[in-house]
């Protein structure tokens, strides 16, 4: 089982000539707590573009999980069609390892 969900990136970014924003990202973490992938979204990304990003994160892995756990309703809305297309079971439930992996990524980012 992997955990995937949407997370807020703690640093603002901006495209040239645009207002700064705090991007969202899809974060994928294995059941062992290893980061399997992460992909940033801009506010202008469409639902289809976000789903393609999720597919890219999953397909970049050498081995797919059999099950994906997602906590947020928005995460389910984005991830479910991708999981179904890849034949992966999806459950909406509290996350066990992703919060710690997210915290470690943020700490690493802020230490730079």
N, C-alpha and C positions, 0 to 999 in steps of 0.2 A: 504494500500500500504506500502510495505517495500522497503527500499533502500539497495541494495547490490552492492559492487564493490570491486575491488582490491586496496589495499593500501600498501604503503611501510612502513615497521617497522623501526623506527628511531634508532635502536640499532643493532650493528653487533652481530652475533652469529657464532659459528663454531662447526661442529661435530669433534669428536676426530680425530686428525691427518689430518684434512682438513683445507683449507684456510677459513678465516672468510668471511661472506657474510651478506648482509642486506636482510632479508627475506621479501617476500610479504605475504599478508594475505587477506583473504576474510572477509569483515566486513558486518554484517547485522544489520540494524537499523530500528526500527518500525517508523511509521509515527509520533508517539509521541516523538521520539528522544531517546528511550531506546535501548541499545545495546542488540540485540536478539542473537548474537553469533559472534564468531571470530575464525578463524582457520588459522594457519601459514602454508606456503608452503616453502619447501626447493627448491633450484635450480634444484635438481635432480628429483623432482616430475613430473610425466608424466601428460599429459592432463587428462587422465582418473582418476588419483589419485586426481587431483585438483577438478574435477567434483564430485567425491565421497565425498570430503571434504565439498563442497557446499551443497550436499544432506544431509550430516550429520548435518550441521548447521541448515538447514531448518527443518529437521525431529526431531531435538532435542527440537524444540519449541512446547509448548502445543497446539498451534493453528497456522495454516498456513495462510499467507496472500492470498488474491485473486489476487493481482498484485504485481509485482516486478519492481522497477525502477533501471536501471543501466546506468552509464554515459559512461564508456570507451568501446571501441570496443573489447578489450581483455576480459573485464568482460563479455560482451555479448557472446563472443565466448565460454567462460567457462560455464556461467550460463544458457544460453538458453536451451540446451538439458535437463538440470535438471528441469527447470521450466516447459517445455513441458511435461516431464514424470510425473510431479506432478499435471498437469492441471492448472498451474498458468500462468496468462497473464504476458508478459514481455514487457516493453517499454524502449527504449533508449532515455534518456532525462537528462537534468541537475539535479543534486541532490540538495535537499533542506535541509535535516536534517543530512545526513551522514557526511558532512565536519565538523560540530560542534561537533558531537559525536566522530569523529576521533581525533579532537584537544583535547577534554577532556580526551580521553584515553592516548594520548601522554603526556599531562600535568601530569596526574596521574602517568604514568610510570616514567617520568623524576624526579618526586618529591620523588621517593623511594630512 
